[in-house]
Amino acid sequence: MNRYSRHIILSEIGQIGQDKLSNTKVLVVGAGGLGCPILQYLAAAGIGTLGIVDFDVVDITNLQRQILFGTASIGQNKALAAKQRLKDLNDSISVIEYQERLTHKNALDLFDQYDIIVDGTDNFETRYLINDACVITNKPLVFGAIYKFEGQVSVFNYQNGPTYRCLFPEAPEKNTVPNCSEIGVLGVLPGIIGSMQANEVLKIILGIGNTLSGKLLCYNALHSQTTVLNISKNNHEIEKVLKNKNSFTTQTTETFCEIPAIVVSIEDVLDKNNIQLIDVRETHETPKIEGISVTSIPLSELNAHINQLDPNKDKYIFCQSGIRSKQAASILQNLNIKHCYSIKEGAPDIIEYLIQQNQE
């Protein structure tokens, strides 16, 4: 009663409403920029069971916006680290972490166990997977997306309303839309959009207010402007998803089979022999480095220059901040090129360290 007193005294919620929250199971896919505020507010609100799906680990670049994590979380699985923080925030709820990637094979079984699904992901392939799994399992989907200074929120597949495919029938081609690691994102933006998503979850459970079903809320953080667009239901797109439900678990995409990069420190590299250092920064970012043997292959040209990789050497990849190097290492591993590693430090630190070692 004391923990939820500010809810209970609201006539629109009361004890009955708080009991509804306690009896609801919500699955959040992604414990990143959007997932962190979503999870934090749903846990504080007393959602009885929270599921968290995330295979990724906490990186220092996440801390600018992923507010559930701290320096001590770096290197931990995000779902597990989030669970530990949420249990401290509210030890009266159940938090279940799934340290795995969401795929066509596991999505339907997972979604069947929950009442509401929340999309906190950052790529189109997974968004379409989540949407289609929600349509097949008949689960409401609370959607959010961010881009630099702008965000979007909506509710899909709720009370016979539109779905994500009604708004965007087809996904853009892979790698045509950059993510936040490539173009950046204002740190507070996922907090704003994620909080809006958590609000939609609470309204659905409590049956109060007007949800964003059939509407897309667009928010611009630079100008503090909000626009709401209407979404029409497209029965043809929904029928296409349902028609293919029997083959859903056999579907695959490149995104779901990517091998995560192995990340190492520059200190772990220097005591090894027979290595190839690879700089995947763009040409204009890579001044000539005297006395250091480095192979320069911009990430944008990686596939076209595979022949520059030495098959007899371990390949250690770096970039300006450690983000593109992880992507490059993952790409190479998925091409079945063995012994590829991402150096977590950025190029300035790596080059300075290498120069010092050579001088010594």
C-alpha positions in Angstrom: 0.0 0.0 0.0 2.8 2.4 0.9 4.9 1.7 -2.2 1.9 2.3 -4.6 0.0 4.9 -2.5 0.4 7.6 -5.2 -1.3 5.3 -7.7 -4.0 4.1 -5.3 -5.2 7.5 -4.4 -5.9 8.3 -8.0 -9.5 7.6 -8.6 -8.8 6.4 -12.1 -6.5 3.6 -10.7 -7.3 2.8 -7.1 -6.6 -0.6 -5.6 -8.4 -2.4 -8.4 -6.2 -0.8 -11.0 -3.0 -1.5 -9.0 -4.0 -5.1 -8.8 -4.4 -5.2 -12.6 -0.8 -3.9 -12.9 0.3 -6.6 -10.5 -1.4 -9.3 -12.4 0.0 -8.3 -15.9 3.0 -9.8 -17.7 4.9 -7.5 -20.0 7.8 -8.5 -22.3 10.3 -5.8 -23.3 12.4 -6.6 -26.3 15.7 -4.7 -26.0 17.3 -3.3 -22.9 19.0 -0.4 -24.6 18.2 3.3 -24.9 14.4 2.8 -25.1 14.3 -0.4 -23.0 16.0 1.2 -19.9 13.3 3.9 -19.2 10.5 1.5 -20.2 11.7 -1.1 -17.8 12.5 1.3 -15.0 9.0 2.9 -15.0 7.1 -0.4 -15.5 9.0 -1.9 -12.6 8.4 1.1 -10.4 4.7 1.0 -11.3 4.4 -2.6 -10.1 4.0 -4.6 -13.2 3.8 -8.1 -11.8 6.1 -9.9 -14.3 8.6 -8.2 -16.5 10.5 -10.1 -19.2 13.6 -8.7 -20.8 15.1 -10.0 -24.1 18.6 -8.8 -25.0 21.7 -10.7 -26.1 24.0 -7.7 -26.1 26.5 -6.6 -23.4 26.9 -3.2 -21.8 29.5 -1.0 -23.6 30.9 2.4 -22.3 29.2 4.1 -25.2 25.8 3.0 -23.9 26.1 5.0 -20.6 25.3 8.3 -22.2 21.6 7.3 -22.5 21.0 3.8 -21.1 20.3 4.9 -17.6 19.8 1.5 -15.9 23.6 0.8 -16.3 26.7 2.2 -14.7 30.5 1.7 -15.1 30.3 -1.5 -13.1 27.9 -2.9 -15.7 30.3 -2.7 -18.6 30.8 -6.1 -20.1 27.7 -7.6 -18.5 24.7 -8.9 -20.5 22.2 -6.1 -20.7 19.2 -8.2 -19.7 21.0 -9.5 -16.6 22.3 -6.1 -15.6 18.9 -4.6 -16.0 17.3 -7.3 -13.9 19.7 -6.7 -11.1 18.9 -3.0 -11.1 15.2 -3.5 -11.3 15.1 -6.0 -8.5 16.7 -3.4 -6.3 14.1 -0.8 -7.5 11.2 -3.1 -6.8 11.8 -6.5 -5.1 8.1 -7.3 -5.0 7.9 -8.1 -8.8 9.1 -10.9 -10.9 11.8 -10.1 -13.5 12.9 -12.7 -16.0 15.9 -12.2 -18.3 16.4 -13.9 -21.6 20.1 -13.6 -22.6 19.4 -14.4 -26.2 18.6 -12.9 -29.5 14.9 -12.8 -30.5 14.4 -14.9 -33.6 11.6 -16.4 -35.6 12.2 -19.7 -33.7 11.7 -18.4 -30.2 9.4 -15.4 -30.6 6.0 -17.1 -30.7 6.7 -19.2 -27.6 8.0 -16.2 -25.7 5.1 -13.9 -26.7 2.5 -16.5 -25.7 3.7 -16.2 -22.1 3.0 -12.4 -21.9 0.1 -10.0 -22.1 1.7 -7.0 -23.8 4.9 -6.8 -25.9 7.0 -3.6 -26.0 9.5 -2.9 -28.8 12.7 -1.3 -27.6 14.8 -2.4 -30.5 16.9 -0.4 -33.0 16.7 -2.2 -36.3 14.0 -2.8 -38.9 14.4 -6.6 -39.2 13.6 -7.1 -35.5 10.7 -4.6 -35.6 9.0 -6.6 -38.4 9.7 -9.8 -36.6 8.1 -8.5 -33.4 5.1 -7.1 -35.3 4.4 -10.3 -37.2 4.8 -12.4 -34.0 2.3 -10.1 -32.2 -0.2 -10.5 -35.0 0.1 -14.3 -34.9 -0.2 -14.5 -31.1 -2.7 -11.6 -31.0 -0.7 -9.5 -28.5 -0.8 -5.7 -28.4 2.5 -4.1 -29.3 3.8 -0.8 -27.9 6.2 0.7 -30.4 8.9 3.3 -30.1 11.8 4.5 -32.4 14.4 7.2 -32.2 16.6 9.1 -34.7 19.1 11.8 -33.7 16.7 14.3 -32.2 13.3 12.8 -33.1 11.2 9.9 -31.8 8.0 8.0 -32.6 5.5 6.2 -30.4 2.5 4.1 -31.4 0.3 1.1 -30.3 -0.2 -1.6 -32.8 -2.4 -4.7 -33.0 -4.6 -3.4 -30.1 -8.4 -4.0 -30.2 -8.4 -4.9 -33.8 -6.4 -1.8 -34.7 -3.6 -1.2 -37.3 -0.3 -3.0 -37.2 3.2 -1.9 -37.9 3.0 -3.2 -41.4 -0.1 -1.1 -42.0 2.1 1.9 -41.5 5.3 0.5 -43.1 4.4 -2.5 -45.3 8.0 -3.2 -46.4 11.3 -2.8 -44.6 14.0 -0.6 -46.2 17.0 -2.3 -47.7 19.6 -3.4 -45.2 22.2 -0.8 -44.3 20.3 2.1 -46.0 19.1 3.6 -42.7 21.9 4.4 -40.2 21.5 3.5 -36.5 22.5 5.7 -33.5 26.0 4.2 -33.4 26.6 5.7 -36.8 24.8 9.1 -36.6 24.4 9.7 -32.8 21.4 10.3 -30.7 20.5 13.0 -28.1 21.0 11.3 -24.7 17.7 12.3 -23.2 15.6 11.4 -26.3 15.2 7.7 -25.5 14.2 8.6 -22.0 11.4 10.8 -23.3 10.2 8.2 -25.9 10.6 5.2 -23.6 8.6 7.0 -20.9 5.8 7.6 -23.4 5.9 3.9 -24.3 5.6 2.9 -20.6 2.7 5.3 -20.3 0.9 3.5 -23.2 1.4 0.2 -21.5 -0.1 1.5 -18.3 -3.1 2.9 -20.1 -3.7 -0.4 -21.9 -3.7 -2.3 -18.6 -5.8 0.1 -16.7 -8.2 0.8 -19.5 -7.9 4.6 -19.0 -7.4 7.5 -21.4 -6.9 7.1 -25.1 -4.1 5.0 -26.4 -2.1 5.7 -29.5 -3.7 2.8 -31.4 -4.3 4.0 -34.9 -2.0 7.0 -34.3 1.7 7.8 -34.7 3.0 10.3 -32.2 6.1 12.1 -33.6 8.3 14.2 -31.2 11.0 16.6 -32.1 13.3 17.3 -29.1 15.0 20.3 -30.7 11.8 22.3 -31.2 9.7 20.6 -28.5 7.1 19.9 -31.2 4.7 17.0 -31.2 2.7 15.8 -34.2 0.1 13.0 -34.2 -0.6 11.3 -37.5 -3.5 8.9 -38.2 -2.8 5.3 -39.3 -5.3 3.4 -41.5 -5.7 -0.3 -41.0 -4.5 -2.4 -44.0 -6.3 -5.8 -43.8 -4.3 -7.1 -46.8 -1.0 -6.7 -44.9 -2.4 -8.4 -41.8 -3.8 -11.3 -43.9 -0.4 -11.8 -45.5 1.2 -12.2 -42.0 -1.5 -14.6 -40.9 -1.4 -16.6 -44.1 2.3 -17.4 -43.4 2.0 -18.2 -39.7 2.6 -21.9 -40.2 6.0 -21.2 -41.7 6.9 -18.3 -39.4 9.4 -20.3 -37.2 11.3 -21.4 -40.3 12.0 -17.9 -41.5 15.4 -16.3 -41.1 17.1 -13.1 -41.9 20.8 -12.0 -41.8 20.2 -10.0 -38.7 19.2 -13.0 -36.6 22.2 -15.1 -37.5 24.9 -12.5 -37.0 27.8 -13.6 -34.8 28.6 -11.0 -32.1 32.1 -9.6 -32.3 34.7 -10.7 -29.8 36.0 -7.5 -28.1 39.6 -7.3 -26.7 41.8 -4.6 -25.2 44.9 -3.2 -27.0 47.0 -4.6 -24.1 45.8 -8.1 -25.0 47.0 -7.6 -28.5 50.6 -6.5 -28.0 51.9 -9.7 -26.4 50.8 -11.8 -29.4 52.7 -12.7 -32.5 51.6 -13.1 -36.1 48.8 -10.4 -36.0 47.3 -8.0 -38.5 46.1 -4.6 -37.4 43.2 -3.4 -39.4 41.9 0.2 -39.4 38.3 0.4 -40.6 38.0 4.2 -40.4 37.2 6.1 -43.6 40.2 7.3 -45.6 39.9 11.0 -44.5 40.1 9.8 -40.9 43.3 7.9 -41.2 46.6 9.9 -41.3 49.7 8.0 -42.1 51.2 6.4 -39.0 55.0 6.2 -39.1 56.6 3.0 -37.7 53.4 1.1 -37.3 52.2 -1.6 -39.7 48.4 -1.1 -40.2 46.1 -2.3 -43.0 43.6 0.4 -43.8 40.2 -0.9 -45.1 37.2 1.5 -44.6 34.2 -0.3 -43.2 32.2 0.9 -46.2 34.6 -1.0 -48.5 35.2 -4.1 -46.3 33.5 -6.6 -48.5 35.3 -5.4 -51.6 38.8 -5.8 -50.0 38.6 -9.1 -48.2 41.7 -10.1 -50.2 43.8 -7.7 -48.1 43.2 -9.9 -45.1 46.1 -12.2 -44.2 44.6 -15.7 -43.7 47.6 -16.8 -41.7 47.3 -14.0 -39.1 44.9 -13.1 -36.3 43.0 -10.0 -37.3 42.6 -7.2 -34.8 40.3 -4.4 -35.9 40.0 -0.8 -34.6 38.2 2.4 -35.5 37.7 5.8 -34.0 35.6 4.7 -31.0 35.3 0.9 -31.0 31.9 0.8 -32.6 32.6 0.2 -36.3 35.3 -2.3 -35.4 32.7 -4.4 -33.7 30.5 -4.3 -36.8 33.5 -5.2 -39.0 34.6 -8.1 -36.9 31.0 -9.4 -36.9 30.7 -9.1 -40.6 34.0 -11.0 -41.2 33.0 -13.8 -38.7 29.7 -14.2 -40.6 31.7 -14.6 -43.7 33.4 -17.5 -42.0 36.7 -15.6 -41.7 38.2 -16.9 -38.4 40.2 -15.1 -35.7 38.8 -11.6 -36.1 38.7 -9.4 -33.0 37.5 -5.9 -32.2 39.8 -3.6 -30.1 37.6 -1.8 -27.7 39.8 1.3 -27.4 39.5 4.1 -30.1 42.2 4.9 -32.7 43.7 7.8 -30.8 44.4 5.7 -27.7 45.6 2.7 -29.7 48.0 4.7 -31.9 49.5 6.5 -28.9 49.9 3.2 -27.1 51.5 1.6 -30.1 53.9 4.5 -30.6 55.0 4.3 -27.0 55.6 0.6 -27.2 57.7 1.0 -30.4 59.8 3.7 -28.7 60.4 1.5 -25.7 
